[in-house]
């Protein structure tokens, strides 16, 4: 499957982060979709077409880990990359138990993100 056939969803309440990640992903050939919240992502029904989810840990209404838990409870399996400006031990432990592919701390380099995506899509 070529990168254009791989849909990557970005869920982050920070518009600048969404726009920059979408531009990066599109520039290397991924089909990128962006969402301002976990609720927007769930309401879009994109989870069935998403190969990799890049989600912010701390967002209003529903955190990234709560979104991951909700998807798991629905039987939806998506490789997840969790991004945050700050991880605590509880978040790291929860992410490990949830099978998160990578925990990236903002700011992260494009290369680190792209390597994590390649790992998630394997």
N, C-alpha and C positions, 0 to 999 in steps of 0.2 A: 504494500500500500504506500503510495507516494505521500509526501507531506501534505499536499493539497487535499488528500482524502482523509486526513487526520484532523478532526475538529477539536480545538482547544478552547475551553471556556475560561474566562477570567472573571472572577467575582471579587470586587473590591469597592468599597464606598468612596475611595479617593479617585476622582475623575482623572487627575494627571497620571496616576499609576495605571488605570485602565487604558487610557489613550496610548501611553508609551509602550505598554506590553502588547497591545493590539498591533501597533506599528511594527514592533520588533518581530512578532510572530508572523505577521503578514509578509514582512520583508524576506523571511527565510522559507516562505511557501506554505505555512500552516493556515488552515481555515479557522480564523479566530473570531470568537463571539464574546462580547463583554456585557457584564451585568453589574448594576450599582448595588445590588443586595442579594442575599441568599434567597429571599422571598421572590425577587424578580427571576432568578434562575429557576427556581422550582415552578413558578407560574408559567414559564416559557415552554416547558416540556422538552427542553433541549437535552436533558440528561440521557435520553435514549440514544442520542446521536453524538454524544461527547466522549472522546477517547481519553482526554486528560483535563483535569480541573485544577486551575491555579486559583487558590482562594485565600483571602486575607483572614487572619485569625480573629482580629477584633473589629467587629462591625456592629452597628446598632440592630436591634430586633432579633437577629440570629447570628451567632458567631460562625466562623468557618468550621470549627469542630462540631457545632450543632448541626450544620448543614451536612457534614460527612455522616454523622449519626443518623440523620433523617434519611439520607440516600440509602444507607445500609439497611435501615429498618424497612425500606420499600423494596429491598432486594436488588438495588441498582449498584452495579460494580463499575467504578470509574477510578482510574489511577489519579491520585491527588498529590499536589504540591502545595504545602501550606506556607504562606508568607506572612511575616510580621516584623514589626520594629523591635519587638521584645518578647521573648519566650520565658515563661516561668517553668518550674519543674513539673507542675500539674499538667500544663499544656503539652510539654514534651512527652510525658508518660501517656496521656490520653492519645496523642498523635501516634505514638508507637503501637499502642493497643489497637488503634483503628487502622493500622496498616498504611499510614501515610508514606509515600515514596520518598519525599524530601521535605525538610524544614529549612527554609531559607530566611535569613535575617536581612531586613531592609537596612541599608541599600545593598543589593547584590549585583554582581556583574552579569552582563548578557550571557557570557560564556557559561557561567555557573547555572543559570536558568536553563539555557539550551541543553546543557549536559543532563540536567535533571529531567527535562522533558524527554530526551532520547531514552533515558533509563526507564521513565514511566511508560513509554510506548513499547518497550520490549516485551 
